[in-house]
Amino acid sequence: MQFRRAFESTATPALDRRLHTAEEPRDIAAPALLYPAGPGVVGITETWSAAGTPREQHRGVARFTSDGHWLMGTLCIDDATLPGGIGAAARQVYDELFQLLRDEGFPHLLRVWNYLADINGSIEAGDGGDPLERYRQFNIGRQDAFLAARRSAFDGAPAACALGTTRGPLTVHFLAGREAPRAVENPRQVSAYRYPSQYGPRAPTFSRGALASIGGGREALFLSGTASIVGHQTLHAGDVARQTEETLANVAAVVDAANALSTIGPKAHRVDALDCTVYVRHPQDLPTVREVLARRLGAEAPALRNAIYLRADVCRADLLVEIEAHGIASAAEPSPP
């Protein structure tokens, strides 16, 4: 498995290909590109590829591709027209995803990217109770689907992120494999699936990260969306610079925890070598976020040279920035098959 970001798009077969542009598309929910930007920059293409010959298929609301070793795809449902709204849409998307994994013989979900419009907006409760934030409604539907499929909604949940856009249907990208990943948690934080009820009637269903062996002595680390949360509380409300610093501290903690579980070495994964996606709530905060990252990681760090910055709402209204990332590391000598 390989990952590449480029300014140009190609027609070569791939497991997954996503295009980030300065304007949000209408057919899917996708955050707008903030940086890199400038004359001649139409967009950034992200490509996941593998050694095998990928085969693309469509089924229900899913578009997916497999090379025999990995399964990647996207599911979209227009929650604006669905009875039950975003909660029902989340349940349907994940029900169909789990059925697809069973049908295709890829039982293990490694990484999920969730995008939904107006993530911090509120929905009137059907029982006449207080309005409930759309993200919290999404968490109800997602967890219900995990439990109905008899999948762990707690320890061992996949790595994931959930970000808000201004428009588009509920969009879920996924990566699945045939072998179980190793879940990674952050010792600085309460596990998301253990959050207290003040954050909603159902806790979010994801681990802080996941490790997966990908063959040839290589190991992939998938880092979930990470923000300025310590314990279960948001820190530094209103201060994007300090939130970015706290977020980096959490990223480093997850990488350290992953290295402790790594099968290829205790220093296999490095923060400054990750492929990062940085989500920024307010475009005017972009220079501050970039300055903090450059100061902390080094302006020439691969993580900064390869990073992209997207305009998105974070899952809590008081969070201003979020970082998700992945990296592929190799052992000095390939591990036995």
N, C-alpha and C positions, 0 to 999 in steps of 0.2 A: 504494500500500500504506500502511495506517495501523495503529497499535497503540494500544490503550487498556486501562487498568486501572480497574475500578470495583467498588463494593461490591454493586451489583445486577447480575443477569444479564438479558439480553434474548433474545428469540426471533428477532431480525433475522438474516438470512443472513450468514454470515461464512466466511472461509477456515479459521479455527481458533478454538476457544474452549476455555479451560481454567479450571477452578475449583479454587482452593486453599482448603482448610478446615483447621480445627484438628485434625482427625483424618484419618489416612491412609485413603484408600479401599481397598476390597478387590479391585475389578475391574481396576485398573491400579496400577502403582508410581508413587506421587506423594508428595513430601515434605510434611509437615504444616506449616501456617501458624503461625508464631510471632508475627508482627507485620505489619500492624496487627491489634490484638486488643482485645477489650473488649465491654461490653454492646451488643447490637444488631449486632455484626459476625459475620455468619454465614460469610462467606468473601470472597475477592477473585476476580473474574472477569477473565481476560486475553482480549482479543479482537483477532485480526488480521483486517482487512477490506481490501477493494479495490473499485475503481470498478465492475468487472464484476459479473455475476450468478453467484455461486458455485454449483457443482453437486457435491453430496456423493454418493460411491459407496462400495461395500464390495467388496473382492476378497481372498480368502484371509484372512490375519490383519491386513489393512490396512483402515483407514477413511481416506478422503482426499477432499479438496475442491479444485476448480480453478475459476478464473475465466477461463481461457484464457491468462493471463500468468504465474500462479504456481500452484504445487501444494504444498499442505500436508496433512499427515496424521499418523496414528499407527498403529504396528504393535505388537502384544502377543503374546508367547508365554510360556506357563507353563513356565519352565525346571525347576521342581521335579519335573515328571512326564516330562520329555523325556530319553530316553537320551542321554548325553553332557553333560547339565547345561547350565550357563550358556555354555560355549564353543560347544556345538552350537546353542543357542538364538540366540546372537549371529550365528553363520554363517547360520542359516535366516532370521532377520529381515532381515539385510542382503542376502542373496540375493534375497529377495522384494522388498525396497525397490528394488534396482537393476533388477529385471525390471519393476517398476511404472514406474520412470522411463523405461525404454525404450519400454514399451507406450504411455505417455501423451505421449511426445514432450517430456519435460522432462529434458534430459541432465545438467543441472548442479545438484549438491547444494550448497546455500549454508550451511545451518545444521542441526545435529542436536543433540537433547537426549536423553541416555540415562539411564534410571533402572532400577536393579536392586537387589533386596533383598540385604542382608548383603554389601555390596560388599567389605568388608575381611575377610570370613570365608575360611577355607581349605577346599580340596577335596582329598581324597586322590587322588594321581596313579594313573592306571590301570596304569602300568608298575611300581608298587611304589616309585617314587621319593618324594621329599619332597612334602608337601602344597603345593598352589599356590593362592594367593589368588584369590578369585572374579574380581576385577577383571582380574587377569593372564590368567585363562582367557577372560574376555570379550574382551580385546585380541587373543588368538589367533584367535578366531572372526571378529571384526570384520575384522582384517587379511586373513585368508584370503579373505573375501568380496570385499574391495576388489581383491585380486590376481586372483581368479577372474573378476571382471567387467572386468578390464583397466583399472581405475581407479587413479589415483595414491594410494598409501598413504603417500606421503611429501610432497615439495614439491607444493603445490596441493591438499592435502587440505582438506575443509570445516572451518569452525569448529564446535566441539562442546564438550559437557560430559558428564561421567558422574558421577552422584551415587548414594549408597546410601540405601535406605529400609528399614523394618523388615519389610515384607511386599509382596506383589504380584508379578505376572509381569514379566518383562523388558519394558520399555515404551520405545519409541523414537518420538519426535516428529521431524518433519523439515520443512524448507522447501526447495523446488527451483524453479529457473527455467530459462529458455531461453537465457540468456547466462551465460558463465562469470564468477564473481566473481574478485576479486583477493585472493590470500592475503596475510595480514599476519603477520609474525613479530616477536618481542620481542628486541631486542639484548641485554637483560639475562639472557636464558635460552637454553639449548640448545633447539632445536626439539624438541617432544615426540616426533616420529617419528624423532629421532636419539638418544634416550636410550640409555645403555649398558645392557648385559644385567643389571645388578644390579637393575633395575626389572621384570624379567620376560623371558621368551623372545621376546616380540614387543613392540615399542614401541607406544605409543598412536597412533592414526591421527587426527590433527587438526592444524590450523593454529591459531595463537594468535588469529587474527581473520580476517574476510573483509569486503571492500568490494563493494557491488553497486549499480549504477545502477538506479534504480527509476522513471525517467521524470520529465518536468517539471522538469528541473534538480535533481532530488533524488537523494541517495545514502544508502544504508543501511550502517551499520557494525555487524557482529555480532562481539561480543567473546566468545571462548571462556571456559570456566571458568578462573579465574585465582586463584592462591594464592601462598603465601609460599615460592616457589622461585626461587633465583638460580643461574644455570648449570643444573645438573640436581639440585641438592641442596635439601632442605627447610631453611629457616632458622627459628630462634626456637622450637624444639620446646617445647611446654608453656606458651608465653606468647602468649595470644590477642591481647593488645593490640599487641604487636610484629608478630605475624603479620598482623594487619589493616593495619598501617602498611606492611609490605612488600608486601602484596597491592595496596594502592593505588598504590604505586610502580610495580608491574608493569602495572596498569591504565593509568596515565599513559604508560608507555613504549609500550604497544600503541597507544594513541590517537595519540601522536606519530608512530609508524611509519605508522599509517594515514593521517594527514594528509599525510605525505610522498608517499603514493601517490594521494591524492585527486585526482579530476578536477574538483572544484568549488572548491578553494581550500586553501591550506596550513594554515588554522586552522578548517576546516569543522566538525570534531568536537571536543567539549569533554567532559572527564570529568564536570564538574558538571551536565551536561545529559543524561546517559545515563539510560535506563530500566534500573535495576539489580535483579537478584535476588541476595540475599545468603544463602548457605547457612551455617548455624551447626551445628557438631557437638553442642555441649552447650547446651541451652536457658539454663542459668545464665550463659552467656557473652554472651547477647544485650545486656544493658546496656553492657558494655564495648565490644562491637563498634560499637554505635550511637554511643557517646560518641566513639570514635576517628574514625568517619566524619564526625560533626558538626564535630569540631574541625578536621579536615583539609579538608573540602569546604565548610563553612559550614552552619549549621543550616537556613537557608532555601534551600539549593541545590535546584534541581528534582530532581537525582538522589536526594536524601534524601527530599523530599516524596513522590516517586512510588515509592520503593523498597519491596520486600516482603522479608521475612525468613522463611526456611524452615528447618525442622529436617532436616538431612541429614548423612550420613556422606560425607566427602570421599574421593577415590580413594586417598590415602595415609593410613595410620592415624595419622601424626604431624601431619597438617594439621587445623587446628581451624576454619578459615573459608575460604570460596571466594566469589568474586564473578563473575557473568556478567552481560552487559549488551548492549544494542543502542541505537542512536540513528539518527535520520533527520535529515539536514541538507540545507539548500537553498542553491543558488548565488544570488548577488545577482541574476543574470539567468539564466533557464533555458538550459541547454546545448542546442545544436542536436540534433534527433532523430537 
